[in-house]
Amino acid sequence: MSREGNPQEWLRAAERDRLTAQHLLTADHYEACAFYCQQAIEKLLKAIIVKQTNQRPPHIHSLRLLLEKIAEIDLTSEIIEIAANIDAYYVGARYPLDAVDPGKFVRPLAELAVQNTNEVFEWFLARISFDNR
């Protein structure tokens, strides 16, 4: 089995990104923190998709589209809303775009991103086990 087809590999990468986001928050690197929150959730969702389908995950980055590919779990509106909010950090935190206010990435926003990321992890990990394939 390739690493890309192994849900445990995706989960490890997701946890690594979640920890990185926390470290970046502590170091006052708010844009990077927000980006790693998005990455952590993206990889968590891909871990779930791989676990459910036994196939490599789709090569997409949209959290909304990844959520649509998850089966057997009834998503709450709160989880969908959190994902939608964090989804904006994929591009917005990485590029100097006119559409993104450079003052947007302040500590409270980064703290909320980390908190929301942790909520998403807790919510999904309470509903799906990665102990065995």
C-alpha positions as CSV (number, residue, x, y, z in Angstrom):
1,M,0.0,0.0,0.0
2,S,1.3,3.5,-0.9
3,R,1.6,6.0,1.8
4,E,-1.0,8.1,0.1
5,G,-3.5,5.2,0.4
6,N,-2.8,4.7,4.1
7,P,-5.2,6.6,6.4
8,Q,-2.7,6.4,9.3
9,E,-0.2,8.3,7.2
10,W,-2.8,11.0,6.5
11,L,-3.7,11.2,10.2
12,R,-0.1,11.5,11.2
13,A,0.4,14.3,8.7
14,A,-2.8,16.0,10.0
15,E,-1.6,15.8,13.6
16,R,1.8,17.2,12.6
17,D,0.2,20.1,10.9
18,R,-2.1,20.7,13.9
19,L,0.9,20.8,16.2
20,T,2.8,23.1,13.8
21,A,-0.2,25.5,13.9
22,Q,0.0,25.6,17.6
23,H,3.7,26.4,17.5
24,L,3.2,29.1,15.0
25,L,0.6,30.7,17.1
26,T,3.0,30.7,20.1
27,A,5.6,32.3,17.8
28,D,3.2,35.0,16.7
29,H,3.2,33.8,13.1
30,Y,-0.5,34.2,12.6
31,E,-0.9,33.8,8.8
32,A,1.2,30.6,8.8
33,C,-0.8,29.4,11.8
34,A,-4.1,29.9,10.0
35,F,-2.7,28.1,6.9
36,Y,-1.5,25.1,8.9
37,C,-5.0,24.9,10.5
38,Q,-6.4,24.5,7.1
39,Q,-3.8,21.9,6.2
40,A,-4.5,19.9,9.3
41,I,-8.2,19.7,8.6
42,E,-7.6,18.9,4.9
43,K,-5.4,16.0,5.8
44,L,-7.8,14.8,8.5
45,L,-10.6,14.7,6.0
46,K,-8.4,12.9,3.5
47,A,-7.5,10.4,6.2
48,I,-11.2,9.8,6.7
49,I,-11.9,9.5,3.0
50,V,-9.1,7.0,2.6
51,K,-10.3,5.0,5.6
52,Q,-13.8,4.9,4.1
53,T,-13.0,4.2,0.5
54,N,-9.7,2.3,0.7
55,Q,-8.5,4.5,-2.2
56,R,-6.2,7.5,-2.5
57,P,-8.0,10.8,-1.6
58,P,-9.0,13.2,-4.3
59,H,-6.4,15.8,-5.2
60,I,-8.5,18.8,-4.0
61,H,-7.9,21.3,-1.3
62,S,-11.4,22.6,-0.7
63,L,-12.6,21.5,2.8
64,R,-16.2,21.9,1.6
65,L,-15.6,19.5,-1.3
66,L,-13.8,17.1,0.9
67,L,-16.6,17.1,3.4
68,E,-19.0,16.2,0.6
69,K,-17.0,13.0,0.0
70,I,-17.3,11.7,3.5
71,A,-19.9,9.0,3.9
72,E,-21.6,7.4,6.9
73,I,-21.2,10.5,9.2
74,D,-23.9,13.0,9.6
75,L,-22.2,16.4,9.5
76,T,-23.5,19.1,11.7
77,S,-24.0,22.7,10.4
78,E,-21.4,23.8,13.0
79,I,-18.7,21.5,11.5
80,I,-19.6,22.6,8.0
81,E,-19.4,26.3,9.0
82,I,-16.1,25.9,10.8
83,A,-14.6,24.2,7.7
84,A,-15.9,26.9,5.5
85,N,-14.3,29.6,7.6
86,I,-11.0,27.8,7.8
87,D,-11.1,27.0,4.1
88,A,-10.3,30.7,3.4
89,Y,-6.9,30.3,5.0
90,Y,-5.6,28.0,2.3
91,V,-5.1,30.8,-0.2
92,G,-5.6,33.9,1.9
93,A,-2.7,33.1,4.3
94,R,-0.3,32.2,1.5
95,Y,-0.4,34.9,-1.1
96,P,-0.4,38.7,-1.0
97,L,-3.8,39.1,-2.6
98,D,-5.6,42.4,-2.9
99,A,-8.7,40.6,-1.6
100,V,-7.1,39.7,1.7
101,D,-6.5,42.5,4.3
102,P,-2.9,42.1,5.6
103,G,-4.2,43.2,9.0
104,K,-6.7,40.3,9.1
105,F,-4.3,37.8,10.6
106,V,-4.1,38.9,14.2
107,R,-3.7,36.8,17.3
108,P,-7.4,36.4,18.1
109,L,-8.1,35.1,14.6
110,A,-5.2,32.6,14.8
111,E,-6.4,31.5,18.3
112,L,-9.9,30.9,17.0
113,A,-8.5,29.0,14.0
114,V,-6.5,26.7,16.4
115,Q,-9.5,26.3,18.6
116,N,-11.8,25.5,15.7
117,T,-9.3,23.0,14.3
118,N,-9.1,21.2,17.6
119,E,-12.9,21.1,17.7
120,V,-13.0,19.5,14.2
121,F,-10.4,16.9,15.2
122,E,-12.3,16.0,18.4
123,W,-15.6,15.8,16.6
124,F,-14.4,13.5,13.9
125,L,-12.2,11.4,16.0
126,A,-15.1,10.7,18.3
127,R,-17.0,9.3,15.4
128,I,-14.3,7.3,13.4
129,S,-11.6,5.0,14.6
130,F,-8.2,4.8,12.9
131,D,-7.1,1.9,15.1
132,N,-7.7,-0.7,12.4
133,R,-8.4,-0.4,8.7
